Amino acid sequence: MLRYLNDLPGGFFWKANDRFTVGIPDLVGCYQGKFIAIEVKKPGEKPRPIQEYWISKIKESGGSAIWLDNLKELKEF
């Protein structure tokens, strides 16, 4: 998914690796000037409440955030 995102023109993404803050989405970046955060789950898994909290806070702040479990959903997003 990270490779796909970084191949998009106007996008820059990285794997968030903050071991001190629980629930931060896995992938964060900027696409055409907009902040985006993506929580990646295994197929069939759902986000934990703390992950849903972070997604909602990002959206409330004007960013885009989503959780998903496959590349097709990412492309649709």
Secondary structure as GFF3:
##gff-version 3
##sequence-region A 1 77
A	DSSP	alpha_helix	2	7	.	.	.	ID=ss1
A	DSSP	beta_strand	11	15	.	.	.	ID=ss2
A	DSSP	beta_strand	27	31	.	.	.	ID=ss3
A	DSSP	beta_strand	34	40	.	.	.	ID=ss4
A	DSSP	alpha_helix	49	60	.	.	.	ID=ss5
A	DSSP	beta_strand	64	68	.	.	.	ID=ss6
A	DSSP	alpha_helix	71	76	.	.	.	ID=ss7
###
